């Protein structure tokens, strides 16, 4: 069992899913939109280099 606290809406969704009553209304258009948004959000297009002392690195 997860220790994550769920709000009322999240708990209702979880219970509906676990009871087999959850029905997704995700259509192909929305699915494509969300896939593109996720791709854009996770794109890493910048790079940085940081010099840090070994002591500070170990502390992290």
Steps between C-alpha positions, in 0.01 A plus 500: 500500500634842405558767763396773256213717626221530245244775484130413473493508119814287470362249750174473305690441174717234663198322646316509167806356326547228759129409480517476120258793460747751354447578132750721319364769268839546334456515122768481230519879455551562871748210522709650216489845665617359834776295335631810320481708819694234693761485227545879502508516878767233537723625220845586625650755265744680731820376656702637788824394666562560867830467680451403862735387772500132592401590858193695381406226256513238774287724721234511230 
